[in-house]
Amino acid sequence: MLGCYFSVNAEMTRTDRGRSLVRDLPMDRVLTETDGPFTQVDGRPSEPADVKATAAAIADLRQVPVSAVTAAVKSNLSSLLGRRP
């Protein structure tokens, strides 16, 4: 493994290809991001608070609780930054 992390934004969960990719990513390497202002939510540029919707979309795709996704993302970020979760 190369040790790569994968950032997911809400836009990626809106297409069949994106949903398939998000489903197949290793959960211990997933991070959320907005990619704002290049993506939009409800006609406005994405902002950091929109990662909640991304976490919910990932949870829905993987059929797990949102809390499991948010815990994984927090743990992944801690690992990436060299901190203990």
MOPAC internal coordinates of N, CA, C and O (Angstrom, degrees):
PM7 1SCF
backbone

  N    0.0000 0     0.00 0     0.00 0    0    0    0
  C    1.4476 1     0.00 0     0.00 0    1    0    0
  C    1.5223 1   108.63 1     0.00 0    2    1    0
  O    1.2310 1   120.42 1   -36.33 1    3    2    1
  N    1.2989 1   116.80 1   143.67 1    3    2    1
  C    1.4503 1   122.29 1  -177.35 1    5    3    2
  C    1.5276 1   113.07 1   -86.07 1    6    5    3
  O    1.2310 1   119.80 1   170.69 1    7    6    5
  N    1.3145 1   117.99 1    -9.31 1    7    6    5
  C    1.4533 1   120.84 1  -179.47 1    9    7    6
  C    1.5195 1   113.59 1    80.52 1   10    9    7
  O    1.2310 1   120.44 1  -160.71 1   11   10    9
  N    1.3143 1   116.76 1    19.29 1   11   10    9
  C    1.4683 1   121.36 1  -178.59 1   13   11   10
  C    1.5238 1   111.70 1   -75.52 1   14   13   11
  O    1.2310 1   121.24 1   -31.37 1   15   14   13
  N    1.3197 1   115.24 1   148.63 1   15   14   13
  C    1.4567 1   122.58 1   170.42 1   17   15   14
  C    1.5187 1   107.48 1  -111.18 1   18   17   15
  O    1.2310 1   120.44 1   -24.39 1   19   18   17
  N    1.3225 1   116.77 1   155.61 1   19   18   17
  C    1.4529 1   122.00 1  -176.63 1   21   19   18
  C    1.5202 1   109.03 1  -125.26 1   22   21   19
  O    1.2310 1   120.66 1   -56.92 1   23   22   21
  N    1.3224 1   116.35 1   123.08 1   23   22   21
  C    1.4580 1   119.65 1   178.12 1   25   23   22
  C    1.5185 1   109.16 1   -92.84 1   26   25   23
  O    1.2310 1   121.66 1   -41.79 1   27   26   25
  N    1.3135 1   114.43 1   138.21 1   27   26   25
  C    1.4631 1   121.90 1  -177.02 1   29   27   26
  C    1.5233 1   107.68 1  -122.15 1   30   29   27
  O    1.2310 1   120.84 1   -47.80 1   31   30   29
  N    1.3257 1   116.01 1   132.20 1   31   30   29
  C    1.4626 1   120.06 1   173.24 1   33   31   30
  C    1.5242 1   108.90 1  -117.80 1   34   33   31
  O    1.2310 1   120.44 1   -13.06 1   35   34   33
  N    1.3122 1   116.76 1   166.94 1   35   34   33
  C    1.4675 1   121.75 1  -175.46 1   37   35   34
  C    1.5208 1   112.21 1   -58.95 1   38   37   35
  O    1.2310 1   120.33 1   145.25 1   39   38   37
  N    1.3175 1   116.97 1   -34.75 1   39   38   37
  C    1.4690 1   120.93 1  -179.39 1   41   39   38
  C    1.5302 1   111.15 1   -58.54 1   42   41   39
  O    1.2310 1   120.33 1   144.66 1   43   42   41
  N    1.3163 1   116.98 1   -35.34 1   43   42   41
  C    1.4665 1   121.15 1  -179.03 1   45   43   42
  C    1.5246 1   112.14 1   -65.65 1   46   45   43
  O    1.2310 1   119.83 1   158.01 1   47   46   45
  N    1.3046 1   117.93 1   -21.99 1   47   46   45
  C    1.4693 1   120.72 1  -177.46 1   49   47   46
  C    1.5249 1   112.22 1   -91.98 1   50   49   47
  O    1.2310 1   120.48 1  -172.01 1   51   50   49
  N    1.3220 1   116.69 1     7.99 1   51   50   49
  C    1.4706 1   120.44 1  -176.83 1   53   51   50
  C    1.5222 1   114.10 1  -101.51 1   54   53   51
  O    1.2310 1   120.10 1   173.92 1   55   54   53
  N    1.3216 1   117.42 1    -6.08 1   55   54   53
  C    1.4573 1   120.09 1   179.31 1   57   55   54
  C    1.5271 1   109.32 1  -119.96 1   58   57   55
  O    1.2310 1   120.50 1   -24.23 1   59   58   57
  N    1.3172 1   116.65 1   155.77 1   59   58   57
  C    1.4651 1   120.30 1   178.21 1   61   59   58
  C    1.5234 1   110.90 1   -59.04 1   62   61   59
  O    1.2310 1   120.66 1   135.29 1   63   62   61
  N    1.3179 1   116.35 1   -44.71 1   63   62   61
  C    1.4714 1   120.32 1  -179.38 1   65   63   62
  C    1.5260 1   111.03 1   -62.91 1   66   65   63
  O    1.2310 1   120.72 1   135.35 1   67   66   65
  N    1.3214 1   116.23 1   -44.65 1   67   66   65
  C    1.4545 1   120.63 1   179.79 1   69   67   66
  C    1.5195 1   112.20 1   -64.16 1   70   69   67
  O    1.2310 1   120.56 1   137.02 1   71   70   69
  N    1.3351 1   116.54 1   -42.98 1   71   70   69
  C    1.4705 1   120.36 1   178.67 1   73   71   70
  C    1.5192 1   110.91 1   -62.13 1   74   73   71
  O    1.2310 1   120.42 1   138.56 1   75   74   73
  N    1.3182 1   116.79 1   -41.44 1   75   74   73
  C    1.4605 1   120.57 1   178.27 1   77   75   74
  C    1.5221 1   110.99 1   -62.27 1   78   77   75
  O    1.2310 1   120.64 1   136.48 1   79   78   77
  N    1.3162 1   116.39 1   -43.52 1   79   78   77
  C    1.4605 1   121.25 1   179.23 1   81   79   78
  C    1.5259 1   110.73 1   -62.45 1   82   81   79
  O    1.2310 1   120.37 1   132.59 1   83   82   81
  N    1.3219 1   116.91 1   -47.41 1   83   82   81
  C    1.4693 1   121.41 1  -178.39 1   85   83   82
  C    1.5293 1   110.64 1   -62.28 1   86   85   83
  O    1.2310 1   120.46 1   141.17 1   87   86   85
  N    1.3169 1   116.72 1   -38.83 1   87   86   85
  C    1.4722 1   120.54 1   178.14 1   89   87   86
  C    1.5299 1   111.74 1   -62.31 1   90   89   87
  O    1.2310 1   120.69 1   145.23 1   91   90   89
  N    1.3325 1   116.28 1   -34.77 1   91   90   89
  C    1.4600 1   120.75 1  -174.35 1   93   91   90
  C    1.5363 1   114.79 1   -89.60 1   94   93   91
  O    1.2310 1   119.90 1   169.00 1   95   94   93
  N    1.3186 1   117.80 1   -11.00 1   95   94   93
  C    1.4636 1   119.66 1  -179.98 1   97   95   94
  C    1.5251 1   110.25 1   -67.00 1   98   97   95
  O    1.2310 1   119.73 1   -37.45 1   99   98   97
  N    1.3218 1   118.13 1   142.55 1   99   98   97
  C    1.4691 1   119.61 1   176.28 1  101   99   98
  C    1.5330 1   109.40 1   -67.77 1  102  101   99
  O    1.2310 1   120.49 1   -54.71 1  103  102  101
  N    1.3212 1   116.66 1   125.29 1  103  102  101
  C    1.4609 1   120.60 1  -174.44 1  105  103  102
  C    1.5248 1   112.48 1   -60.83 1  106  105  103
  O    1.2310 1   120.22 1   154.31 1  107  106  105
  N    1.3194 1   117.19 1   -25.69 1  107  106  105
  C    1.4710 1   118.90 1   179.47 1  109  107  106
  C    1.5284 1   112.42 1   -81.02 1  110  109  107
  O    1.2310 1   120.64 1  -168.74 1  111  110  109
  N    1.3360 1   116.39 1    11.26 1  111  110  109
  C    1.4642 1   121.38 1   178.35 1  113  111  110
  C    1.5254 1   112.12 1  -132.85 1  114  113  111
  O    1.2310 1   120.49 1  -169.30 1  115  114  113
  N    1.3245 1   116.68 1    10.70 1  115  114  113
  C    1.4657 1   121.30 1  -176.75 1  117  115  114
  C    1.5291 1   110.35 1   -93.98 1  118  117  115
  O    1.2310 1   121.25 1   -45.59 1  119  118  117
  N    1.3251 1   115.22 1   134.41 1  119  118  117
  C    1.4605 1   123.56 1   171.40 1  121  119  118
  C    1.5267 1   107.58 1  -126.20 1  122  121  119
  O    1.2310 1   120.29 1   -24.04 1  123  122  121
  N    1.3100 1   117.05 1   155.96 1  123  122  121
  C    1.4623 1   120.16 1   176.25 1  125  123  122
  C    1.5236 1   108.70 1  -104.70 1  126  125  123
  O    1.2310 1   121.45 1   -28.31 1  127  126  125
  N    1.3260 1   114.84 1   151.69 1  127  126  125
  C    1.4619 1   121.15 1   176.40 1  129  127  126
  C    1.5145 1   108.40 1  -156.98 1  130  129  127
  O    1.2310 1   120.98 1   -14.83 1  131  130  129
  N    1.3141 1   115.73 1   165.17 1  131  130  129
  C    1.4630 1   118.98 1  -179.05 1  133  131  130
  C    1.5148 1   112.51 1  -101.10 1  134  133  131
  O    1.2310 1   120.00 1   150.84 1  135  134  133
  N    1.3276 1   117.61 1   -29.16 1  135  134  133
  C    1.4595 1   123.00 1  -174.59 1  137  135  134
  C    1.5248 1   111.25 1    60.20 1  138  137  135
  O    1.2310 1   120.87 1  -160.65 1  139  138  137
  N    1.3343 1   115.94 1    19.35 1  139  138  137
  C    1.4604 1   120.69 1   176.35 1  141  139  138
  C    1.5200 1   110.20 1   -70.99 1  142  141  139
  O    1.2310 1   120.09 1   -32.32 1  143  142  141
  N    1.2743 1   117.44 1   147.68 1  143  142  141
  C    1.4582 1   127.83 1     7.72 1  145  143  142
  C    1.5256 1   114.16 1   -91.45 1  146  145  143
  O    1.2310 1   119.84 1  -162.69 1  147  146  145
  N    1.3260 1   117.92 1    17.31 1  147  146  145
  C    1.4638 1   120.19 1  -174.94 1  149  147  146
  C    1.5246 1   113.48 1   -80.89 1  150  149  147
  O    1.2310 1   120.13 1   162.20 1  151  150  149
  N    1.3233 1   117.37 1   -17.80 1  151  150  149
  C    1.4617 1   121.06 1   173.43 1  153  151  150
  C    1.5169 1   107.63 1  -113.99 1  154  153  151
  O    1.2310 1   121.43 1   -17.75 1  155  154  153
  N    1.3224 1   114.86 1   162.25 1  155  154  153
  C    1.4548 1   119.34 1  -178.46 1  157  155  154
  C    1.5226 1   111.33 1  -127.75 1  158  157  155
  O    1.2310 1   121.73 1   -26.39 1  159  158  157
  N    1.3174 1   114.30 1   153.61 1  159  158  157
  C    1.4554 1   123.07 1   174.03 1  161  159  158
  C    1.5194 1   106.20 1  -130.68 1  162  161  159
  O    1.2310 1   120.68 1   -57.90 1  163  162  161
  N    1.3167 1   116.31 1   122.10 1  163  162  161
  C    1.4676 1   121.24 1  -179.42 1  165  163  162
  C    1.5249 1   112.20 1    52.26 1  166  165  163
  O    1.2310 1   120.32 1  -140.82 1  167  166  165
  N    1.3332 1   117.00 1    39.18 1  167  166  165
  C    1.4573 1   121.80 1   175.29 1  169  167  166
  C    1.5210 1   115.65 1    79.90 1  170  169  167
  O    1.2310 1   119.97 1  -172.95 1  171  170  169
  N    1.3059 1   117.66 1     7.05 1  171  170  169
  C    1.4639 1   121.37 1   178.33 1  173  171  170
  C    1.5167 1   109.05 1  -123.52 1  174  173  171
  O    1.2310 1   119.86 1   -22.81 1  175  174  173
  N    1.3314 1   117.86 1   157.19 1  175  174  173
  C    1.4702 1   119.64 1   178.19 1  177  175  174
  C    1.5311 1   110.80 1   -60.61 1  178  177  175
  O    1.2310 1   121.02 1   -38.02 1  179  178  177
  N    1.3064 1   115.66 1   141.98 1  179  178  177
  C    1.4656 1   121.15 1   177.65 1  181  179  178
  C    1.5156 1   110.04 1   -61.67 1  182  181  179
  O    1.2310 1   121.21 1   -30.58 1  183  182  181
  N    1.3202 1   115.30 1   149.42 1  183  182  181
  C    1.4598 1   120.79 1   177.12 1  185  183  182
  C    1.5260 1   108.59 1  -137.85 1  186  185  183
  O    1.2310 1   119.80 1   -14.21 1  187  186  185
  N    1.3193 1   117.99 1   165.79 1  187  186  185
  C    1.4651 1   121.04 1  -174.89 1  189  187  186
  C    1.5306 1   115.04 1   -51.23 1  190  189  187
  O    1.2310 1   119.72 1   143.33 1  191  190  189
  N    1.3077 1   118.14 1   -36.67 1  191  190  189
  C    1.4738 1   120.18 1  -179.32 1  193  191  190
  C    1.5232 1   112.34 1   -62.91 1  194  193  191
  O    1.2310 1   120.04 1   161.47 1  195  194  193
  N    1.3165 1   117.54 1   -18.53 1  195  194  193
  C    1.4611 1   121.18 1  -178.52 1  197  195  194
  C    1.5234 1   113.52 1   -73.49 1  198  197  195
  O    1.2310 1   119.73 1   171.64 1  199  198  197
  N    1.3241 1   118.13 1    -8.36 1  199  198  197
  C    1.4647 1   119.07 1   178.06 1  201  199  198
  C    1.5351 1   110.92 1   -65.20 1  202  201  199
  O    1.2310 1   119.99 1   159.14 1  203  202  201
  N    1.3208 1   117.62 1   -20.86 1  203  202  201
  C    1.4710 1   119.93 1   175.93 1  205  203  202
  C    1.5271 1   110.36 1   -61.07 1  206  205  203
  O    1.2310 1   120.58 1   138.39 1  207  206  205
  N    1.3221 1   116.50 1   -41.61 1  207  206  205
  C    1.4649 1   120.79 1   178.35 1  209  207  206
  C    1.5227 1   110.68 1   -67.03 1  210  209  207
  O    1.2310 1   120.62 1   144.27 1  211  210  209
  N    1.3211 1   116.41 1   -35.73 1  211  210  209
  C    1.4631 1   120.33 1   177.99 1  213  211  210
  C    1.5213 1   110.13 1   -65.87 1  214  213  211
  O    1.2310 1   120.30 1   135.36 1  215  214  213
  N    1.3190 1   117.03 1   -44.64 1  215  214  213
  C    1.4735 1   120.59 1   177.71 1  217  215  214
  C    1.5218 1   110.44 1   -60.51 1  218  217  215
  O    1.2310 1   120.23 1   139.15 1  219  218  217
  N    1.3170 1   117.16 1   -40.85 1  219  218  217
  C    1.4626 1   120.67 1   178.78 1  221  219  218
  C    1.5275 1   111.01 1   -65.05 1  222  221  219
  O    1.2310 1   120.37 1   140.53 1  223  222  221
  N    1.3247 1   116.91 1   -39.47 1  223  222  221
  C    1.4637 1   120.36 1   179.08 1  225  223  222
  C    1.5302 1   110.82 1   -66.88 1  226  225  223
  O    1.2310 1   120.17 1   139.49 1  227  226  225
  N    1.3220 1   117.28 1   -40.51 1  227  226  225
  C    1.4655 1   120.48 1   177.27 1  229  227  226
  C    1.5209 1   109.94 1   -62.81 1  230  229  227
  O    1.2310 1   120.70 1   135.78 1  231  230  229
  N    1.3226 1   116.26 1   -44.22 1  231  230  229
  C    1.4672 1   120.75 1   179.20 1  233  231  230
  C    1.5224 1   110.97 1   -60.22 1  234  233  231
  O    1.2310 1   120.57 1   137.73 1  235  234  233
  N    1.3137 1   116.52 1   -42.27 1  235  234  233
  C    1.4639 1   120.94 1   179.24 1  237  235  234
  C    1.5250 1   110.87 1   -63.72 1  238  237  235
  O    1.2310 1   120.29 1   134.69 1  239  238  237
  N    1.3214 1   117.04 1   -45.31 1  239  238  237
  C    1.4621 1   121.03 1   179.99 1  241  239  238
  C    1.5281 1   112.19 1   -62.19 1  242  241  239
  O    1.2310 1   120.68 1   142.64 1  243  242  241
  N    1.3159 1   116.31 1   -37.36 1  243  242  241
  C    1.4596 1   121.43 1  -176.43 1  245  243  242
  C    1.5301 1   112.53 1   -93.47 1  246  245  243
  O    1.2310 1   121.08 1   175.31 1  247  246  245
  N    1.3325 1   115.54 1    -4.69 1  247  246  245
  C    1.4637 1   122.07 1  -179.93 1  249  247  246
  C    1.5291 1   111.39 1    56.41 1  250  249  247
  O    1.2310 1   121.39 1  -129.91 1  251  250  249
  N    1.3338 1   114.94 1    50.09 1  251  250  249
  C    1.4615 1   122.73 1   176.40 1  253  251  250
  C    1.5261 1   107.69 1  -131.52 1  254  253  251
  O    1.2310 1   119.87 1   -17.37 1  255  254  253
  N    1.3244 1   117.85 1   162.63 1  255  254  253
  C    1.4718 1   119.40 1   177.30 1  257  255  254
  C    1.5295 1   111.78 1   -65.93 1  258  257  255
  O    1.2310 1   120.96 1   -31.41 1  259  258  257
  N    1.3080 1   115.78 1   148.59 1  259  258  257
  C    1.4660 1   120.87 1   177.19 1  261  259  258
  C    1.5293 1   109.47 1   -57.34 1  262  261  259
  O    1.2310 1   120.39 1   143.61 1  263  262  261
  N    1.3173 1   116.87 1   -36.39 1  263  262  261
  C    1.4649 1   120.03 1  -179.34 1  265  263  262
  C    1.5323 1   111.47 1   -60.45 1  266  265  263
  O    1.2310 1   120.05 1   147.20 1  267  266  265
  N    1.3248 1   117.51 1   -32.80 1  267  266  265
  C    1.4698 1   120.62 1   177.92 1  269  267  266
  C    1.5290 1   110.52 1   -68.25 1  270  269  267
  O    1.2310 1   120.76 1   140.87 1  271  270  269
  N    1.3167 1   116.15 1   -39.13 1  271  270  269
  C    1.4727 1   120.11 1   178.56 1  273  271  270
  C    1.5140 1   110.41 1   -68.30 1  274  273  271
  O    1.2310 1   119.99 1   133.78 1  275  274  273
  N    1.3290 1   117.63 1   -46.22 1  275  274  273
  C    1.4589 1   119.25 1  -178.51 1  277  275  274
  C    1.5263 1   111.27 1   -65.13 1  278  277  275
  O    1.2310 1   120.35 1   142.99 1  279  278  277
  N    1.3233 1   116.94 1   -37.01 1  279  278  277
  C    1.4711 1   119.50 1   177.10 1  281  279  278
  C    1.5236 1   110.68 1   -64.43 1  282  281  279
  O    1.2310 1   120.29 1   138.30 1  283  282  281
  N    1.3314 1   117.06 1   -41.70 1  283  282  281
  C    1.4655 1   120.95 1   179.04 1  285  283  282
  C    1.5166 1   110.77 1   -64.28 1  286  285  283
  O    1.2310 1   120.03 1   135.79 1  287  286  285
  N    1.3184 1   117.55 1   -44.21 1  287  286  285
  C    1.4645 1   121.23 1  -179.17 1  289  287  286
  C    1.5286 1   110.30 1   -63.28 1  290  289  287
  O    1.2310 1   120.42 1   136.51 1  291  290  289
  N    1.3236 1   116.80 1   -43.49 1  291  290  289
  C    1.4731 1   119.93 1   178.27 1  293  291  290
  C    1.5281 1   111.15 1   -62.16 1  294  293  291
  O    1.2310 1   120.74 1   137.17 1  295  294  293
  N    1.3192 1   116.20 1   -42.83 1  295  294  293
  C    1.4577 1   120.73 1   178.54 1  297  295  294
  C    1.5319 1   110.72 1   -64.27 1  298  297  295
  O    1.2310 1   120.63 1   137.66 1  299  298  297
  N    1.3120 1   116.40 1   -42.34 1  299  298  297
  C    1.4641 1   121.13 1   179.32 1  301  299  298
  C    1.5230 1   111.34 1   -62.76 1  302  301  299
  O    1.2310 1   120.61 1   137.56 1  303  302  301
  N    1.3318 1   116.44 1   -42.44 1  303  302  301
  C    1.4544 1   119.82 1   179.23 1  305  303  302
  C    1.5326 1   110.44 1   -64.79 1  306  305  303
  O    1.2310 1   120.58 1   137.89 1  307  306  305
  N    1.3174 1   116.51 1   -42.11 1  307  306  305
  C    1.4624 1   120.00 1   177.48 1  309  307  306
  C    1.5210 1   110.70 1   -60.09 1  310  309  307
  O    1.2310 1   120.58 1   135.79 1  311  310  309
  N    1.3202 1   116.50 1   -44.21 1  311  310  309
  C    1.4619 1   120.35 1   178.89 1  313  311  310
  C    1.5180 1   111.43 1   -63.29 1  314  313  311
  O    1.2310 1   120.87 1   136.80 1  315  314  313
  N    1.2915 1   115.94 1   -43.20 1  315  314  313
  C    1.4688 1   121.05 1  -179.96 1  317  315  314
  C    1.5268 1   110.64 1   -60.95 1  318  317  315
  O    1.2310 1   120.72 1   141.89 1  319  318  317
  N    1.3054 1   116.22 1   -38.11 1  319  318  317
  C    1.4659 1   121.18 1  -178.74 1  321  319  318
  C    1.5298 1   112.48 1   -85.11 1  322  321  319
  O    1.2310 1   120.70 1   179.96 1  323  322  321
  N    1.3376 1   116.28 1    -0.04 1  323  322  321
  C    1.4450 1   120.20 1   178.30 1  325  323  322
  C    1.5162 1   114.07 1    79.05 1  326  325  323
  O    1.2310 1   120.73 1  -157.02 1  327  326  325
  N    1.3125 1   116.22 1    22.98 1  327  326  325
  C    1.4537 1   121.54 1   179.43 1  329  327  326
  C    1.5191 1   109.00 1  -108.91 1  330  329  327
  O    1.2310 1   121.20 1   -23.53 1  331  330  329
  N    1.2911 1   115.30 1   156.47 1  331  330  329
  C    1.4647 1   119.16 1   173.87 1  333  331  330
  C    1.5091 1   109.03 1   -80.63 1  334  333  331
  O    1.2310 1   119.96 1   -42.62 1  335  334  333
  N    1.3406 1   117.69 1   137.38 1  335  334  333
  C    1.4763 1   120.43 1   179.94 1  337  335  334
  C    1.5111 1   112.83 1   -64.44 1  338  337  335
  O    1.2310 1   120.10 1   180.00 1  339  338  337

